[in-house]
Amino acid sequence: LRQFEIQDTDIQSFVVQVFVWWEKNKRDFPWRHTTDPYLILVSEIMLQQTQAARVVGYFERWRTELPTIECLANATHSQVLRLW
């Protein structure tokens, strides 16, 4: 095997290219507009179970009805299942 030497400039160039691609191609999702750890966790769990485009509606309903961890703690089991 031939060995390749990677320079710092190669890494920096690659990082720039990834960020340029991201800015052109990123999708706008509601969980990207919050810094609330609870809502980010909810979105991450939902995203593990289905496609991102399908999560949007569920996430919006969840955020409306159970906007905080305290609301979730006080919700009934049936309410949580209905929203999930």
Secondary structure, 3 states (H helix, E strand, C coil): CCCCCCCHHHHHHHHHHHHHHHHHHCCCCHHHHCCCHHHHHHHHHHHHHCCHHHHHHHHHHHHHHCCCHHHHHHCCHHHHHHHC
